[in-house]
């Protein structure tokens, strides 16, 4: 090869991830895992007030067997030492640690400067109901509309004060439709049955349950569909309104009977990575797992098992996670699992893990923030 041509190939490889066999290729340059609880957008001095809602939460599950429990039933068997961790000073320190984690993820996003952000999240009576609830779905319309989350008159001041973390103004967030379609086609070739959506309904509502641990029928009255919270949180808190095109991937982690297994999610992540690597584009891609870790009861053990498995790229350890401890809010750990598997070629750095006990019954969440790069 002539020297000047060699220099051209080297320059192209450095600037556009040039593949000598087939031209330009896309690349996953960053992975993020982030909790997205309303608590993260609420000052620490309001966390105690926010915890009051746990007393009426119908999705509190026993760590022993996954059965549905009342707040009082959990309180009766809770470790008495938990109460000592529920102080204004502890809450403030935990709040600051969480904000440090969020800022670190925002900085990593800006440093990597991806052209598109694939967000793996779940839906909670936002787009899908029991008239049609796919296990996996990809949205690939030209944009996805974000609407600030309104709360009813009965919502507590703490709940209302936390909603800014999911967006404060109406906007159409651009979607990389080409990547979305490519992922759909590639994942089908890899034996994943992927549902798809290109638009949202102007008016939609429905119901879920009762089924499995969901003991009641949860009804959502018809309302305008908008971007689910798993994605809007990333747009608002991680992109911090420095909007980049996204591709929303939805996993039905929350609702029986068609929740994916940990193994299925790990394999999906690997197939996502394979598809992106084969995408005929020179774009840089970030993959974000949105949600988790354990909640609405803090389960430090399952959090640590999952984090260790992801860091060590141990797909068998992930597959062995007990499924009865991956229901309700803790099911969102599976969004991290999919993102982690897509980022196996990168190194995982756990920036912050903050187990927040917000009531003597052990309710709260294991809030986590991780970077793959």
Phi, psi and omega in degrees: 000136177297146182306317183293327177288322176300318179296322181295317179296317180297317180296317180295320180298320181289328187265331186226023177050056186288132175254110183303336181278333188212019179088209183286155178214149178284163183211135171278113185256351185202142169232145177226145168236128183218136166291160180221028181298147172304332180302330184290343179251019183236131179304148182302330182286358176251001183295322179299320178294320180297326183296340182300333181292341181296334183295339178247011183286120181277002184243036173273125187239141177295137175285345182282316185219003178080006181285153180286133182230156170276163177303315183295324177295320178290321180299324183294335183245006184288153175295121182299337182290344180301323184302328181290345181267001184251081180226157177303324181292316178295315179302317182295317179296320179291321177302314181295322178296319179295318179295325176299318178296316179299315180297321179298321179290320176299316179298319179296321178297314181293322180293316180288330177051057181291153177278336181210147182238114174275122182246120177263116182220187178229165183246136179233082180057041180248306176251327190241142176225187187281004168286336176189104182234093183288151174294314178229138178212145177238130176266127183223030170292174182293331179204167176231127187278130176257127177240130176307141184280118177270151178238147180291169181299335182277355181291147180288158175303324180294316179297315179298321183290341184270348190288344180299336182292352178250015177118141183242356180212152177295135176200154171260111180275125183295145177243136175279088186297326181296316178292321178303312179295318179300318179296316179303309183294318182291320181291326174296319176299334179266018174072028170257129179271098188259124170282163180218158175215142179241350177206166176247150181285147176293324179226126179206148176197179181168202184213156170226153177077171357282143178194129178061229182288345177279103189274339184248163172272121183258116185251131174248120179291152180306134177203169181294128178284144178209177183306126177297158188296332181298330180265320182295329176298316180296319179299315185280311190269326183266313173287335180055044178069006169274079197289132174237151176302144182237165165229108181278123174249125182254132173244131178279072180285335196273320196244126171296157010257005188245048175281140178288152176280162175303320180297318181297319179294320179296316179294325176298316179300317178298321180290327174298315179298317179300317181293317181295319179298329181271357183289129181281079183200154176259020185282147172270135186238137169250147177238128183239130169262118188249123176128184179067194354282237184296138169186154020264357165257140175290128178230082184297327182295311181293326177299312183292322176298316180293315181298318179296315179298320179292317182295322182270004181055038185263089184295329180288323176295320177296316181297334183274357178301132182294124188292332181291346176260010177240047175242176180052217182297327181295343178299337182291349170307328181295335175292322174295318182302314180297315179296318180298318180294327176291342185246028181301334181280354180251164179264134181271132175238114177279105184288312180211139166229118188233099176281109186256108172270117185252359176211158178297343178280356180089008177287156182144215182197153171266100185270128186229153181214119184223155180230134170249124178203000000 
